[in-house]
Amino acid sequence: MAPVAIASDHAGFALKEEISADLCREGFQVIDLGTHSTDPVDYPDYARAVGKAIQEGEAGRGILVCGSGVGACVAANKMRGVRAGLCHDTYSARQGVEHDDMNVLCLGARVIGPELARELVSAFLSARFSGVERHARRLEKVKEIEAKGA
């Protein structure tokens, strides 16, 4: 599998560190794009870093962690080619990839704990886009919206 880009703001730092360590132990190549402490930072900067890694092909998937997961998700989805989803259940983490070709998983460190985060990351990274005609058709419509900006 292609490398996984991961980043967080200060609120997500501890959970990002746990996820990164788990992924490395499992043999994934992890690109840690920060932050590297609990000093306050702005989540859009880290969403941009993960989005850029996806856009430039440096990473096949990305993981963003902030306090709620909402801000990082909103920011990441402003970037062309990024399909980020906020998931706090395994069904959405898997189905978001299988049906919607989600490539960035957003998590809320103040909403979920490390055990659930591990399950979500596993569901996200093990899932593959189905390619089923109706899913592919819908994905093309999403890409058309993105291309036209409306």
GROMACS elastic network, one bead per residue, 0.5 to 0.9 nm:
[ bonds ]
;  ai    aj funct       b0    kb
    1     4     6  0.85170   500
    1    28     6  0.76131   500
    1    29     6  0.84493   500
    1    60     6  0.76643   500
    2    28     6  0.83181   500
    2    29     6  0.75015   500
    2    57     6  0.88536   500
    2    58     6  0.79813   500
    2    59     6  0.58416   500
    2    60     6  0.50564   500
    2    61     6  0.75548   500
    3    28     6  0.67179   500
    3    30     6  0.56727   500
    3    31     6  0.67580   500
    3    58     6  0.70075   500
    3    60     6  0.60122   500
    3    61     6  0.71727   500
    3    62     6  0.86696   500
    4    23     6  0.87992   500
    4    28     6  0.72474   500
    4    29     6  0.62891   500
    4    31     6  0.60021   500
    4    32     6  0.84976   500
    4    58     6  0.85240   500
    4    59     6  0.52783   500
    4    60     6  0.62114   500
    4    61     6  0.51216   500
    4    62     6  0.54078   500
    4    63     6  0.74203   500
    4   125     6  0.89542   500
    5    29     6  0.86686   500
    5    30     6  0.59075   500
    5    32     6  0.60606   500
    5    33     6  0.68955   500
    5    49     6  0.86534   500
    5    50     6  0.58661   500
    5    51     6  0.88438   500
    5    53     6  0.68037   500
    5    54     6  0.78844   500
    5    58     6  0.81086   500
    5    59     6  0.57229   500
    5    60     6  0.79196   500
    5    61     6  0.64123   500
    5    63     6  0.62914   500
    5    64     6  0.85007   500
    5   104     6  0.89416   500
    6    16     6  0.72763   500
    6    19     6  0.87791   500
    6    20     6  0.74480   500
    6    30     6  0.70808   500
    6    31     6  0.61384   500
    6    32     6  0.51308   500
    6    33     6  0.59947   500
    6    34     6  0.75868   500
    6    46     6  0.87605   500
    6    49     6  0.89365   500
    6    50     6  0.65676   500
    6    61     6  0.87173   500
    6    62     6  0.56057   500
    6    64     6  0.58688   500
    6    65     6  0.81053   500
    7    12     6  0.84317   500
    7    13     6  0.80960   500
    7    16     6  0.68045   500
    7    31     6  0.85469   500
    7    32     6  0.60391   500
    7    33     6  0.50538   500
    7    34     6  0.50256   500
    7    35     6  0.64226   500
    7    46     6  0.57750   500
    7    47     6  0.73012   500
    7    49     6  0.77540   500
    7    50     6  0.67089   500
    7    62     6  0.82018   500
    7    63     6  0.65524   500
    7    64     6  0.51864   500
    7    65     6  0.64952   500
    7    66     6  0.87753   500
    8    11     6  0.74891   500
    8    12     6  0.51694   500
    8    13     6  0.56353   500
    8    14     6  0.89930   500
    8    15     6  0.86180   500
    8    16     6  0.63545   500
    8    33     6  0.80300   500
    8    34     6  0.61700   500
    8    35     6  0.57363   500
    8    36     6  0.86236   500
    8    43     6  0.68530   500
    8    46     6  0.61530   500
    8    47     6  0.78750   500
    8    63     6  0.83887   500
    8    64     6  0.55272   500
    8    66     6  0.55653   500
    8    67     6  0.89835   500
    8    72     6  0.82834   500
    9    12     6  0.54066   500
    9    13     6  0.60873   500
    9    34     6  0.76147   500
    9    35     6  0.58131   500
    9    36     6  0.88045   500
    9    37     6  0.86784   500
    9    38     6  0.78651   500
    9    39     6  0.87285   500
    9    40     6  0.73667   500
    9    41     6  0.58560   500
    9    42     6  0.64032   500
    9    43     6  0.50451   500
    9    44     6  0.86259   500
    9    45     6  0.85969   500
    9    46     6  0.68261   500
    9    64     6  0.85170   500
    9    65     6  0.68033   500
    9    66     6  0.53705   500
    9    67     6  0.78582   500
    9    72     6  0.86280   500
   10    13     6  0.50740   500
   10    14     6  0.81846   500
   10    35     6  0.66691   500
   10    36     6  0.81934   500
   10    37     6  0.64579   500
   10    39     6  0.58585   500
   10    40     6  0.53614   500
   10    41     6  0.60670   500
   10    42     6  0.82575   500
   10    43     6  0.82470   500
   10    66     6  0.72932   500
   10    67     6  0.82174   500
   11    14     6  0.76334   500
   11    15     6  0.86030   500
   11    38     6  0.68755   500
   11    39     6  0.89871   500
   11    40     6  0.80062   500
   11    41     6  0.89899   500
   11    65     6  0.78900   500
   11    66     6  0.54707   500
   11    68     6  0.87284   500
   11   108     6  0.87344   500
   11   109     6  0.67940   500
   11   110     6  0.75940   500
   12    15     6  0.55299   500
   12    16     6  0.59842   500
   12    17     6  0.86566   500
   12    35     6  0.88314   500
   12    38     6  0.83807   500
   12    64     6  0.83142   500
   12    67     6  0.57564   500
   12    68     6  0.87828   500
   12    69     6  0.87080   500
   12   107     6  0.83800   500
   12   108     6  0.72388   500
   12   109     6  0.52366   500
   12   110     6  0.78735   500
   13    16     6  0.50837   500
   13    17     6  0.62235   500
   13    18     6  0.88129   500
   13    34     6  0.81748   500
   13    35     6  0.66410   500
   13    36     6  0.70390   500
   13    37     6  0.64741   500
   13    38     6  0.62129   500
   13    65     6  0.74854   500
   13    66     6  0.78080   500
   13   109     6  0.84496   500
   14    17     6  0.51814   500
   14    18     6  0.64650   500
   14    19     6  0.88077   500
   14    37     6  0.84339   500
   14    38     6  0.80110   500
   14   109     6  0.82794   500
   15    18     6  0.50816   500
   15    19     6  0.61642   500
   15    20     6  0.85046   500
   15    65     6  0.74195   500
   15   109     6  0.62696   500
   15   113     6  0.79686   500
   15   114     6  0.64981   500
   15   117     6  0.81163   500
   16    19     6  0.51197   500
   16    20     6  0.59744   500
   16    21     6  0.85216   500
   16    32     6  0.88776   500
   16    34     6  0.89192   500
   16    63     6  0.85684   500
   16    64     6  0.79977   500
   16    65     6  0.64264   500
   16    66     6  0.89955   500
   16   109     6  0.86066   500
   17    20     6  0.51301   500
   17    21     6  0.61666   500
   17    22     6  0.86140   500
   17    36     6  0.87706   500
   18    21     6  0.52365   500
   18    22     6  0.62036   500
   18    23     6  0.86760   500
   18   114     6  0.73266   500
   18   118     6  0.88391   500
   19    22     6  0.51032   500
   19    23     6  0.61591   500
   19    24     6  0.86340   500
   19   114     6  0.78472   500
   19   117     6  0.75439   500
   19   118     6  0.67856   500
   19   121     6  0.80047   500
   20    23     6  0.51714   500
   20    24     6  0.61856   500
   20    25     6  0.86368   500
   20    30     6  0.67295   500
   20    31     6  0.87406   500
   20    32     6  0.75923   500
   21    24     6  0.51809   500
   21    25     6  0.62135   500
   21    26     6  0.86621   500
   21    30     6  0.89701   500
   22    25     6  0.51602   500
   22    26     6  0.62859   500
   22    27     6  0.88546   500
   22    28     6  0.88935   500
   22   118     6  0.79413   500
   23    27     6  0.63972   500
   23    28     6  0.53205   500
   23    29     6  0.76260   500
   23    30     6  0.70822   500
   23   121     6  0.89748   500
   24    27     6  0.51149   500
   24    28     6  0.52060   500
   24    29     6  0.64566   500
   24    30     6  0.66138   500
   25    28     6  0.74817   500
   30    59     6  0.87093   500
   31    53     6  0.88919   500
   31    58     6  0.86944   500
   31    59     6  0.77841   500
   32    35     6  0.82991   500
   32    36     6  0.88316   500
   33    36     6  0.84443   500
   33    46     6  0.70636   500
   33    49     6  0.65872   500
   33    50     6  0.71001   500
   34    37     6  0.81564   500
   34    46     6  0.69211   500
   34    49     6  0.87595   500
   35    38     6  0.77975   500
   35    39     6  0.85056   500
   35    41     6  0.77209   500
   35    46     6  0.74442   500
   36    39     6  0.84458   500
   37    40     6  0.83807   500
   38    41     6  0.83477   500
   41    45     6  0.82257   500
   41    46     6  0.89458   500
   42    45     6  0.59592   500
   42    46     6  0.75032   500
   43    46     6  0.53665   500
   43    47     6  0.62630   500
   43    48     6  0.86491   500
   43    65     6  0.87518   500
   43    66     6  0.68938   500
   43    71     6  0.69357   500
   43    72     6  0.58654   500
   43    75     6  0.80370   500
   44    48     6  0.60153   500
   44    49     6  0.85678   500
   44    71     6  0.75283   500
   44    72     6  0.63053   500
   44    74     6  0.87361   500
   44    75     6  0.55822   500
   44    76     6  0.75726   500
   45    48     6  0.52069   500
   45    49     6  0.63768   500
   45    50     6  0.89875   500
   45    75     6  0.87695   500
   46    50     6  0.63474   500
   46    51     6  0.84806   500
   46    64     6  0.77752   500
   46    72     6  0.78394   500
   46    76     6  0.87984   500
   47    50     6  0.53189   500
   47    51     6  0.60619   500
   47    52     6  0.85264   500
   47    64     6  0.67418   500
   47    71     6  0.88821   500
   47    72     6  0.56184   500
   47    73     6  0.76355   500
   47    74     6  0.88444   500
   47    75     6  0.60092   500
   47    76     6  0.50137   500
   47    77     6  0.88022   500
   48    52     6  0.59556   500
   48    53     6  0.85636   500
   48    75     6  0.73159   500
   48    76     6  0.63067   500
   48    78     6  0.89309   500
   48    79     6  0.75613   500
   49    52     6  0.51725   500
   49    53     6  0.63324   500
   49    54     6  0.88141   500
   50    53     6  0.50974   500
   50    54     6  0.63857   500
   50    55     6  0.86901   500
   50    59     6  0.83611   500
   50    61     6  0.87372   500
   50    62     6  0.60799   500
   50    63     6  0.76015   500
   50    64     6  0.75508   500
   50    76     6  0.78115   500
   50   104     6  0.82625   500
   51    54     6  0.51043   500
   51    55     6  0.61045   500
   51    56     6  0.85832   500
   51    62     6  0.76926   500
   51    76     6  0.60885   500
   51    77     6  0.84359   500
   51    79     6  0.63974   500
   51    80     6  0.83271   500
   51    81     6  0.81446   500
   51    82     6  0.61534   500
   51   104     6  0.82022   500
   52    56     6  0.59674   500
   52    57     6  0.83847   500
   52    58     6  0.83786   500
   52    79     6  0.81132   500
   52    82     6  0.89165   500
   53    56     6  0.53180   500
   53    57     6  0.61023   500
   53    59     6  0.54822   500
   53    60     6  0.82519   500
   53    61     6  0.87498   500
   53    62     6  0.81384   500
   54    57     6  0.52345   500
   54    58     6  0.61715   500
   54    59     6  0.51751   500
   54    60     6  0.60407   500
   54    61     6  0.66496   500
   54    62     6  0.71372   500
   54    81     6  0.77561   500
   54    82     6  0.70929   500
   54   103     6  0.80118   500
   54   104     6  0.86145   500
   55    58     6  0.77601   500
   55    59     6  0.83052   500
   55    79     6  0.84560   500
   55    80     6  0.75594   500
   55    81     6  0.64062   500
   55    82     6  0.74251   500
   56    59     6  0.78080   500
   57    60     6  0.65509   500
   59    62     6  0.69712   500
   60   103     6  0.71917   500
   61   102     6  0.85018   500
   61   104     6  0.57076   500
   61   105     6  0.80558   500
   61   125     6  0.77662   500
   62    84     6  0.85787   500
   62   103     6  0.62625   500
   62   105     6  0.62864   500
   62   106     6  0.85040   500
   63    84     6  0.88501   500
   63   103     6  0.85426   500
   63   104     6  0.54202   500
   63   106     6  0.58534   500
   63   107     6  0.77086   500
   63   121     6  0.81495   500
   64    69     6  0.74699   500
   64    72     6  0.64666   500
   64    73     6  0.76988   500
   64    76     6  0.87228   500
   64    84     6  0.89598   500
   64   104     6  0.71703   500
   64   105     6  0.62241   500
   64   107     6  0.62808   500
   64   108     6  0.87172   500
   65    68     6  0.80490   500
   65    69     6  0.59061   500
   65    72     6  0.70859   500
   65   105     6  0.84704   500
   65   106     6  0.57841   500
   65   108     6  0.58615   500
   65   109     6  0.64092   500
   66    70     6  0.77088   500
   66    71     6  0.73298   500
   66    72     6  0.63356   500
   66   106     6  0.78921   500
   66   107     6  0.66325   500
   66   108     6  0.54232   500
   66   109     6  0.60389   500
   66   110     6  0.79958   500
   67    70     6  0.80535   500
   67    71     6  0.83990   500
   67    72     6  0.89768   500
   67   107     6  0.80366   500
   67   109     6  0.50646   500
   67   110     6  0.50510   500
   67   111     6  0.74374   500
   68    71     6  0.72632   500
   68    72     6  0.84830   500
   68   106     6  0.89743   500
   68   107     6  0.69648   500
   68   109     6  0.63688   500
   68   110     6  0.59012   500
   68   111     6  0.61778   500
   68   112     6  0.89811   500
   69    72     6  0.55989   500
   69    73     6  0.61604   500
   69    74     6  0.87670   500
   69    86     6  0.61643   500
   69    87     6  0.84110   500
   69   106     6  0.54041   500
   69   109     6  0.73405   500
   69   110     6  0.86276   500
   69   111     6  0.84316   500
   70    73     6  0.51181   500
   70    74     6  0.61584   500
   70    75     6  0.86404   500
   70    86     6  0.66977   500
   70   106     6  0.76400   500
   70   107     6  0.80712   500
   70   108     6  0.74049   500
   71    74     6  0.51708   500
   71    75     6  0.61728   500
   71    76     6  0.85242   500
   72    75     6  0.52092   500
   72    76     6  0.59958   500
   72    77     6  0.85660   500
   72    84     6  0.88428   500
   72    86     6  0.87618   500
   72   106     6  0.67862   500
   72   107     6  0.85346   500
   73    76     6  0.51921   500
   73    77     6  0.61715   500
   73    78     6  0.89107   500
   73    83     6  0.89771   500
   73    84     6  0.58069   500
   73    85     6  0.63277   500
   73    86     6  0.62175   500
   73   104     6  0.84081   500
   73   105     6  0.81748   500
   73   106     6  0.58404   500
   73   107     6  0.85398   500
   74    77     6  0.54140   500
   74    78     6  0.68534   500
   74    84     6  0.81296   500
   75    78     6  0.55008   500
   75    79     6  0.76158   500
   76    79     6  0.57917   500
   76    80     6  0.89996   500
   76    82     6  0.65591   500
   76    83     6  0.77026   500
   76    84     6  0.63166   500
   76   104     6  0.80895   500
   77    80     6  0.75586   500
   77    81     6  0.83692   500
   77    82     6  0.57452   500
   77    83     6  0.59617   500
   77    84     6  0.57847   500
   77    85     6  0.85295   500
   78    82     6  0.76834   500
   79    82     6  0.56330   500
   79    83     6  0.84964   500
   80    83     6  0.84849   500
   80   143     6  0.87559   500
   80   146     6  0.68042   500
   80   147     6  0.79524   500
   81   103     6  0.88234   500
   81   143     6  0.78438   500
   81   146     6  0.81624   500
   82   102     6  0.77600   500
   82   103     6  0.65061   500
   82   104     6  0.69672   500
   83   100     6  0.80286   500
   83   101     6  0.71971   500
   83   103     6  0.54696   500
   83   104     6  0.61043   500
   83   105     6  0.87202   500
   84    96     6  0.89033   500
   84   102     6  0.58062   500
   84   103     6  0.61265   500
   84   105     6  0.57967   500
   84   106     6  0.66697   500
   85    92     6  0.84047   500
   85    93     6  0.78161   500
   85    96     6  0.71035   500
   85   102     6  0.66424   500
   85   103     6  0.82206   500
   85   104     6  0.64280   500
   85   105     6  0.54389   500
   85   106     6  0.57680   500
   85   107     6  0.86574   500
   86    92     6  0.85130   500
   86    93     6  0.82196   500
   86   104     6  0.87238   500
   86   105     6  0.62593   500
   86   107     6  0.59609   500
   86   108     6  0.80068   500
   87    90     6  0.74315   500
   87    91     6  0.85746   500
   87    92     6  0.58636   500
   87    93     6  0.55979   500
   87    96     6  0.86900   500
   87   105     6  0.68905   500
   87   106     6  0.63580   500
   87   107     6  0.62586   500
   87   108     6  0.84826   500
   87   120     6  0.74757   500
   88    91     6  0.89050   500
   88    92     6  0.75848   500
   88    93     6  0.76744   500
   88   106     6  0.87299   500
   88   107     6  0.68462   500
   88   108     6  0.78082   500
   88   111     6  0.80349   500
   88   112     6  0.70261   500
   88   116     6  0.78933   500
   88   117     6  0.79663   500
   88   120     6  0.72096   500
   89    92     6  0.57590   500
   89    93     6  0.65145   500
   89    94     6  0.89923   500
   89   116     6  0.80155   500
   89   119     6  0.86181   500
   89   120     6  0.66680   500
   90    94     6  0.61626   500
   90    95     6  0.83519   500
   90   116     6  0.84367   500
   90   119     6  0.67202   500
   90   120     6  0.51746   500
   90   121     6  0.85424   500
   90   122     6  0.86811   500
   90   123     6  0.60499   500
   90   124     6  0.79498   500
   91    94     6  0.53743   500
   91    95     6  0.58121   500
   91    96     6  0.81279   500
   91   120     6  0.86124   500
   91   123     6  0.79289   500
   92    95     6  0.50080   500
   92    96     6  0.54438   500
   92    97     6  0.84099   500
   92   120     6  0.87021   500
   92   123     6  0.88617   500
   92   124     6  0.86435   500
   93    96     6  0.54623   500
   93    97     6  0.69436   500
   93   102     6  0.86014   500
   93   105     6  0.72643   500
   93   120     6  0.59155   500
   93   121     6  0.76061   500
   93   122     6  0.87426   500
   93   123     6  0.58662   500
   93   125     6  0.87586   500
   93   127     6  0.83843   500
   94    97     6  0.55727   500
   94    98     6  0.63255   500
   94    99     6  0.86926   500
   94   120     6  0.80145   500
   94   122     6  0.87364   500
   94   123     6  0.50651   500
   94   124     6  0.50772   500
   94   125     6  0.81308   500
   94   126     6  0.77674   500
   94   127     6  0.55010   500
   94   128     6  0.82106   500
   95    99     6  0.56695   500
   95   100     6  0.74352   500
   95   101     6  0.87546   500
   95   102     6  0.87171   500
   95   123     6  0.88570   500
   95   124     6  0.83723   500
   95   127     6  0.77744   500
   95   129     6  0.87093   500
   96    99     6  0.56799   500
   96   100     6  0.51664   500
   96   101     6  0.63935   500
   96   102     6  0.53364   500
   96   103     6  0.86445   500
   96   124     6  0.79494   500
   96   127     6  0.87364   500
   96   129     6  0.85778   500
   97   100     6  0.54161   500
   97   103     6  0.69571   500
   97   124     6  0.67691   500
   97   125     6  0.86681   500
   97   127     6  0.59842   500
   97   128     6  0.59313   500
   97   129     6  0.53700   500
   97   130     6  0.81317   500
   98   101     6  0.60264   500
   98   102     6  0.79108   500
   98   127     6  0.62040   500
   98   128     6  0.53332   500
   98   131     6  0.79702   500
   98   135     6  0.83476   500
   99   102     6  0.81247   500
   99   128     6  0.88083   500
   99   129     6  0.61475   500
   99   130     6  0.63115   500
   99   131     6  0.79569   500
   99   132     6  0.81679   500
   99   134     6  0.87885   500
   99   135     6  0.54278   500
   99   136     6  0.81287   500
   99   138     6  0.88230   500
   99   139     6  0.83813   500
  100   103     6  0.89494   500
  100   129     6  0.71570   500
  100   130     6  0.88192   500
  100   135     6  0.66890   500
  100   136     6  0.82213   500
  100   138     6  0.78719   500
  100   139     6  0.62746   500
  101   128     6  0.76247   500
  101   129     6  0.52380   500
  101   130     6  0.82819   500
  101   131     6  0.89577   500
  101   135     6  0.86830   500
  101   136     6  0.89076   500
  101   139     6  0.74971   500
  102   105     6  0.74790   500
  102   124     6  0.86288   500
  102   129     6  0.82489   500
  103   124     6  0.86492   500
  104   124     6  0.87755   500
  105   120     6  0.85536   500
  105   121     6  0.76535   500
  105   124     6  0.71366   500
  107   110     6  0.89684   500
  107   111     6  0.81183   500
  107   112     6  0.77708   500
  107   117     6  0.75266   500
  107   120     6  0.87676   500
  108   111     6  0.51098   500
  108   112     6  0.62413   500
  108   113     6  0.88849   500
  109   112     6  0.56252   500
  109   113     6  0.67550   500
  109   114     6  0.83283   500
  109   117     6  0.85859   500
  110   113     6  0.77676   500
  112   115     6  0.82920   500
  112   116     6  0.64060   500
  112   117     6  0.67094   500
  113   116     6  0.57049   500
  113   117     6  0.61850   500
  113   118     6  0.88374   500
  114   118     6  0.61678   500
  114   119     6  0.87696   500
  115   118     6  0.51969   500
  115   119     6  0.65504   500
  115   120     6  0.87964   500
  116   119     6  0.50754   500
  116   120     6  0.61622   500
  116   121     6  0.85989   500
  117   120     6  0.50473   500
  117   121     6  0.60804   500
  117   122     6  0.84894   500
  118   121     6  0.52085   500
  118   122     6  0.61107   500
  118   123     6  0.86169   500
  119   122     6  0.51028   500
  119   123     6  0.61426   500
  119   124     6  0.85684   500
  120   123     6  0.51323   500
  120   124     6  0.60769   500
  120   125     6  0.85675   500
  121   124     6  0.50548   500
  121   125     6  0.60076   500
  121   126     6  0.83917   500
  122   125     6  0.53031   500
  122   126     6  0.59366   500
  122   127     6  0.84404   500
  123   126     6  0.54262   500
  123   127     6  0.61588   500
  124   127     6  0.55213   500
  124   128     6  0.84930   500
  125   128     6  0.80117   500
  127   130     6  0.88422   500
  128   131     6  0.87930   500
  129   132     6  0.83937   500
  129   135     6  0.85437   500
  129   136     6  0.88935   500
  130   133     6  0.87692   500
  130   135     6  0.73516   500
  130   136     6  0.82497   500
  131   134     6  0.82110   500
  131   135     6  0.63181   500
  131   136     6  0.55652   500
  132   135     6  0.53610   500
  132   136     6  0.60895   500
  132   137     6  0.85519   500
  133   136     6  0.50877   500
  133   137     6  0.59679   500
  133   138     6  0.85359   500
  134   137     6  0.50701   500
  134   138     6  0.61750   500
  134   139     6  0.85726   500
  135   138     6  0.51507   500
  135   139     6  0.60892   500
  135   140     6  0.86180   500
  136   139     6  0.50315   500
  136   140     6  0.61992   500
  136   141     6  0.87134   500
  137   140     6  0.51976   500
  137   141     6  0.64485   500
  137   142     6  0.88624   500
  138   141     6  0.50385   500
  138   142     6  0.63432   500
  138   143     6  0.87096   500
  139   142     6  0.50094   500
  139   143     6  0.62271   500
  139   144     6  0.85901   500
  140   144     6  0.61322   500
  140   145     6  0.86921   500
  141   145     6  0.62992   500
  141   146     6  0.86382   500
  142   145     6  0.51313   500
  142   146     6  0.62738   500
  142   147     6  0.86801   500
  143   147     6  0.60783   500
  143   148     6  0.86196   500
  144   147     6  0.50353   500
  144   148     6  0.61716   500
  144   149     6  0.83507   500
  144   150     6  0.88015   500
  145   148     6  0.53125   500
  145   149     6  0.58417   500
  145   150     6  0.55348   500
  146   149     6  0.50755   500
  146   150     6  0.69649   500
  147   150     6  0.81212   500
